[in-house]
């Protein structure tokens, strides 16, 4: 962030591009949505709704981080957000509980702009010593660090308001190739 704090966004990678493209363009340049037949409002009677069980809720971390949603860790710099996010991705790779909660196994991609390869290696070594989980399966947890490089995923644009960058497209391609269902964004510059 511009005030020197950082954050980690954790969320579903599948719809990130679509959400950025749709939400960030000013209304006057958005393409009109296809005409769809009007569907009248549907009322739901809560008493009737509660007579049957709700569909199960999907979680990355049970009761804490929902699947297919964005979750932000925020706080002062140096507060441990990066270490917690790395622990989350590592716990998923090892299929270990995280912060005492059950975790859904899956593939994780960490994209960071603050820590270089050596610092991330050191942090992960510390985490691995605590978990004592043995070797990880290749491809379940992948790091990309752009420390010291241009990490911008979107930029201000006079014509379009905000547009994604080539770096965003590269990140999106990596998500697809890795089939990652958890993306950790760390210390990403804000437009």
C-alpha positions in Angstrom: 0.0 0.0 0.0 1.1 3.5 -0.4 1.5 4.1 3.3 4.1 1.4 3.6 1.9 -1.4 4.9 1.5 -4.6 2.9 -1.1 -7.2 2.5 -1.7 -10.7 1.2 -4.8 -11.5 -0.8 -5.9 -15.1 -0.9 -8.6 -16.1 -3.2 -9.9 -18.1 -6.1 -7.8 -17.5 -9.2 -10.5 -18.6 -11.7 -12.5 -15.4 -11.9 -9.8 -12.8 -11.0 -9.3 -11.6 -14.6 -13.0 -11.3 -15.3 -13.6 -9.4 -12.0 -10.8 -6.9 -12.7 -11.9 -6.3 -16.3 -15.6 -5.8 -15.4 -15.3 -3.9 -12.2 -12.4 -1.6 -12.9 -13.5 0.0 -16.2 -15.4 3.2 -15.8 -19.1 2.8 -16.7 -18.9 4.9 -19.9 -16.4 2.5 -21.5 -17.8 -0.8 -20.3 -19.2 -2.9 -23.1 -23.0 -3.3 -22.8 -24.1 -6.6 -21.4 -26.1 -8.9 -23.8 -29.8 -8.3 -23.6 -31.2 -11.1 -21.4 -34.9 -11.7 -20.8 -36.1 -9.9 -17.7 -36.5 -12.2 -14.8 -38.9 -10.9 -12.1 -37.6 -10.7 -8.5 -38.1 -13.9 -6.6 -39.0 -13.7 -2.9 -37.7 -16.4 -0.5 -39.7 -17.2 2.6 -37.1 -17.7 5.3 -39.4 -20.1 7.3 -39.6 -22.3 4.2 -36.0 -22.0 3.4 -35.0 -23.1 6.9 -37.0 -26.3 6.7 -34.3 -27.9 4.7 -30.5 -28.0 5.1 -28.5 -25.4 3.3 -26.0 -26.6 0.7 -22.5 -27.3 2.2 -20.2 -24.3 2.3 -16.8 -24.9 0.7 -13.7 -23.8 2.6 -9.9 -23.6 2.0 -9.5 -23.3 5.8 -12.6 -24.6 7.7 -14.6 -21.7 9.1 -12.0 -19.1 8.2 -11.1 -18.8 4.5 -13.9 -19.6 2.1 -13.2 -21.2 -1.3 -13.6 -19.1 -4.4 -13.6 -15.8 -2.4 -11.0 -13.1 -1.7 -9.6 -13.0 1.8 -7.2 -10.2 2.9 -4.6 -10.3 5.6 -3.8 -6.7 6.6 -1.8 -5.0 9.3 1.3 -3.1 10.0 4.5 -4.0 8.1 6.5 -6.6 9.9 3.5 -8.1 11.7 3.9 -11.6 10.2 1.4 -11.6 7.3 3.9 -13.0 4.8 4.9 -15.8 7.2 1.3 -16.7 7.9 0.4 -16.8 4.2 3.5 -18.9 3.5 2.4 -21.3 6.4 -1.0 -21.5 4.9 0.2 -22.5 1.4 2.8 -24.9 2.9 0.1 -26.5 5.2 -2.1 -27.1 2.1 0.8 -28.8 0.3 1.5 -31.0 3.4 -2.2 -31.5 4.1 -1.7 -30.4 7.7 -4.1 -28.3 9.8 -3.4 -24.6 9.8 -3.8 -22.5 12.9 -5.6 -25.5 14.4 -8.2 -25.7 11.6 -8.8 -28.3 9.0 -7.6 -27.3 5.5 -8.6 -28.4 2.1 -5.7 -29.7 0.1 -4.9 -28.1 -3.2 -2.3 -26.3 -5.3 -1.1 -22.9 -4.2 0.8 -20.1 -6.0 2.6 -17.4 -4.0 3.3 -14.2 -6.0 5.5 -11.8 -4.0 7.1 -8.4 -4.7 8.9 -7.9 -1.4 11.1 -10.9 -0.5 13.7 -12.3 -2.8 14.3 -16.0 -3.5 16.8 -16.4 -0.7 14.6 -14.8 1.9 11.6 -16.9 0.9 13.8 -20.0 0.9 14.9 -19.2 4.5 11.3 -18.6 5.6 10.1 -21.8 4.1 13.0 -23.7 5.7 11.9 -22.4 9.1 8.3 -23.4 8.4 9.3 -26.9 7.2 11.4 -27.5 10.3 8.3 -26.7 12.5 5.9 -29.0 10.5 8.3 -31.9 10.0 6.2 -33.1 7.1 8.8 -34.6 4.8 9.3 -33.7 1.2 6.5 -31.9 -0.7 4.9 -33.3 -3.9 6.3 -31.3 -6.8 3.9 -28.7 -8.1 1.6 -28.4 -5.1 3.2 -25.1 -3.9 5.0 -22.8 -6.2 6.7 -19.4 -5.6 7.1 -16.5 -8.0 9.1 -13.5 -6.7 9.5 -10.3 -8.5 11.4 -8.5 -5.8 13.2 -5.5 -7.3 11.2 -5.8 -10.5 8.0 -4.1 -11.8 5.3 -6.1 -10.0 2.3 -4.0 -11.2 -0.7 -6.2 -12.1 -2.9 -3.2 -13.2 -2.2 0.4 -14.1 -4.2 3.6 -14.4 -5.2 4.3 -18.0 -6.8 7.6 -19.3 -8.9 5.8 -21.8 -10.0 2.8 -19.8 -9.6 3.8 -16.2 -7.6 0.7 -15.1 -6.1 -1.9 -17.3 -4.3 -5.1 -16.5 -0.6 -5.4 -17.4 1.4 -8.1 -19.2 2.6 -9.2 -15.7 -1.1 -9.9 -14.8 -1.5 -11.9 -17.9 1.7 -13.9 -17.1 0.4 -14.5 -13.6 -2.9 -15.7 -14.9 -1.2 -18.0 -17.3 0.9 -19.5 -14.5 -2.3 -20.0 -12.4 -3.9 -22.0 -15.2 -0.7 -24.0 -16.0 -0.2 -24.9 -12.3 -3.9 -25.5 -11.8 -3.6 -23.5 -8.6 -6.8 -22.9 -6.6 -5.2 -20.6 -4.0 -3.3 -17.4 -5.0 -1.3 -15.5 -2.4 -0.5 -11.9 -3.4 2.1 -10.3 -1.2 3.2 -6.6 -1.2 1.7 -5.8 -4.5 1.9 -2.1 -5.5 -1.4 -0.3 -5.4 -2.4 1.8 -8.4 
